[in-house]
Amino acid sequence: MKNRLKVLRAEKSWSQADLADRLGVSRQTVIAIEKGKYDPSLPLAFTISRTFGMAIEEIFSPEA
């Protein structure tokens, strides 16, 4: 799954650790999601969308 997490995080000037703290996950989890190596669970995807004030579909999209 493709995502815009890295770009959105950079727009807020948050480090990976900052975002991890806000999401209640490890920094390694944020890194893995940003690199597309890990797809978040549905509850985590909802937490991410609430954190950025966006719909899940605005952040995540299926690989083409």
Backbone as CSV, one residue per row, in Angstrom:
resi,resn,N_x,N_y,N_z,CA_x,CA_y,CA_z,C_x,C_y,C_z
1,MET,0.837,-1.164,0.000,0.000,0.000,0.000,0.891,1.239,0.000
2,LYS,0.536,2.193,-0.833,1.268,3.456,-0.866,0.703,4.385,0.197
3,ASN,1.550,5.295,0.682,1.053,6.250,1.665,1.809,7.566,1.565
4,ARG,1.214,8.595,2.144,1.792,9.942,2.142,2.306,10.336,3.523
5,LEU,2.530,9.343,4.369,2.868,9.614,5.759,4.129,10.461,5.902
6,LYS,5.163,10.142,5.168,6.430,10.876,5.285,6.238,12.345,4.908
7,VAL,5.507,12.598,3.833,5.267,13.971,3.377,4.430,14.737,4.401
8,LEU,3.369,14.095,4.888,2.506,14.753,5.867,3.258,15.047,7.160
9,ARG,4.096,14.110,7.578,4.897,14.299,8.790,5.861,15.468,8.605
10,ALA,6.493,15.542,7.443,7.442,16.624,7.162,6.740,17.985,7.140
11,GLU,5.518,18.026,6.621,4.763,19.283,6.581,4.501,19.821,7.986
12,LYS,4.407,18.930,8.961,4.176,19.329,10.350,5.491,19.535,11.105
13,SER,6.616,19.270,10.441,7.949,19.346,11.059,8.075,18.405,12.250
14,TRP,7.452,17.225,12.124,7.536,16.213,13.158,8.612,15.210,12.785
15,SER,9.373,14.771,13.767,10.317,13.678,13.544,9.526,12.369,13.553
16,GLN,10.190,11.295,13.152,9.537,9.991,13.220,9.187,9.657,14.666
17,ALA,10.055,10.029,15.593,9.793,9.782,17.009,8.594,10.596,17.501
18,ASP,8.474,11.848,17.030,7.325,12.679,17.400,6.024,12.014,16.964
19,LEU,5.991,11.568,15.709,4.787,10.932,15.192,4.506,9.634,15.937
20,ALA,5.532,8.858,16.196,5.361,7.598,16.925,4.728,7.858,18.293
21,ASP,5.189,8.893,18.990,4.622,9.240,20.296,3.148,9.601,20.173
22,ARG,2.812,10.365,19.143,1.422,10.773,18.947,0.518,9.582,18.624
23,LEU,1.085,8.581,17.960,0.304,7.413,17.546,0.332,6.291,18.579
24,GLY,1.245,6.373,19.522,1.366,5.318,20.520,2.014,4.056,19.976
25,VAL,2.947,4.239,19.025,3.677,3.112,18.440,5.169,3.397,18.523
26,SER,5.976,2.447,18.113,7.424,2.649,18.116,7.856,3.439,16.876
27,ARG,9.031,4.037,16.986,9.605,4.746,15.841,9.831,3.782,14.681
28,GLN,10.205,2.542,14.991,10.425,1.535,13.952,9.144,1.251,13.175
29,THR,7.997,1.309,13.857,6.716,1.107,13.178,6.469,2.227,12.173
30,VAL,6.741,3.471,12.573,6.568,4.611,11.667,7.485,4.454,10.457
31,ILE,8.738,4.075,10.689,9.691,3.884,9.596,9.170,2.827,8.634
32,ALA,8.706,1.698,9.164,8.226,0.601,8.319,7.002,1.010,7.497
33,ILE,6.094,1.768,8.103,4.909,2.228,7.364,5.338,3.192,6.261
34,GLU,6.209,4.152,6.596,6.660,5.126,5.593,7.338,4.453,4.413
35,LYS,8.100,3.395,4.664,8.807,2.692,3.591,7.918,1.704,2.843
36,GLY,6.678,1.535,3.294,5.776,0.600,2.643,6.061,-0.851,2.979
37,LYS,6.838,-1.086,4.033,7.176,-2.452,4.434,6.136,-3.036,5.386
38,TYR,5.277,-2.180,5.911,4.260,-2.606,6.871,2.993,-1.814,6.620
39,ASP,1.876,-2.530,6.492,0.577,-1.870,6.373,-0.033,-1.800,7.767
40,PRO,-0.471,-0.619,8.177,-1.014,-0.488,9.527,-2.328,-1.240,9.676
41,SER,-2.618,-1.632,10.910,-3.920,-2.225,11.204,-4.994,-1.154,10.980
42,LEU,-6.219,-1.578,10.875,-7.303,-0.619,10.681,-7.407,0.371,11.849
43,PRO,-7.325,-0.095,13.103,-7.354,0.887,14.202,-6.204,1.901,14.124
44,LEU,-5.014,1.445,13.754,-3.883,2.373,13.629,-4.099,3.324,12.461
45,ALA,-4.654,2.838,11.358,-4.941,3.716,10.209,-5.927,4.812,10.607
46,PHE,-6.928,4.462,11.414,-7.872,5.475,11.893,-7.172,6.478,12.808
47,THR,-6.276,6.019,13.652,-5.524,6.922,14.528,-4.663,7.870,13.706
48,ILE,-4.012,7.343,12.675,-3.194,8.178,11.787,-4.066,9.223,11.111
49,SER,-5.225,8.818,10.599,-6.099,9.764,9.900,-6.591,10.861,10.847
50,ARG,-6.931,10.498,12.088,-7.356,11.510,13.064,-6.203,12.448,13.420
51,THR,-5.006,11.912,13.529,-3.833,12.726,13.880,-3.593,13.816,12.844
52,PHE,-3.810,13.476,11.576,-3.584,14.458,10.501,-4.868,15.160,10.064
53,GLY,-6.016,14.783,10.626,-7.278,15.427,10.268,-7.673,15.165,8.829
54,MET,-7.384,13.958,8.369,-7.672,13.587,6.975,-8.369,12.232,6.950
55,ALA,-9.027,11.952,5.844,-9.622,10.631,5.648,-8.513,9.621,5.376
56,ILE,-8.752,8.383,5.744,-7.770,7.326,5.497,-7.379,7.293,4.021
57,GLU,-8.368,7.450,3.144,-8.122,7.383,1.700,-7.231,8.514,1.200
58,GLU,-7.141,9.592,1.957,-6.270,10.712,1.584,-4.810,10.424,1.945
59,ILE,-4.598,9.467,2.824,-3.249,9.134,3.281,-2.743,7.853,2.645
60,PHE,-3.628,6.857,2.560,-3.257,5.536,2.037,-3.985,5.243,0.734
61,SER,-3.285,4.580,-0.179,-3.920,4.151,-1.430,-3.315,2.803,-1.840
62,PRO,-4.103,1.985,-2.533,-3.575,0.689,-2.952,-2.482,0.865,-4.008
63,GLU,-1.554,-0.070,-4.025,-0.513,-0.054,-5.079,-1.192,-0.229,-6.426
64,ALA,-0.718,0.500,-7.389,-1.312,0.414,-8.737,-0.769,-0.770,-9.507
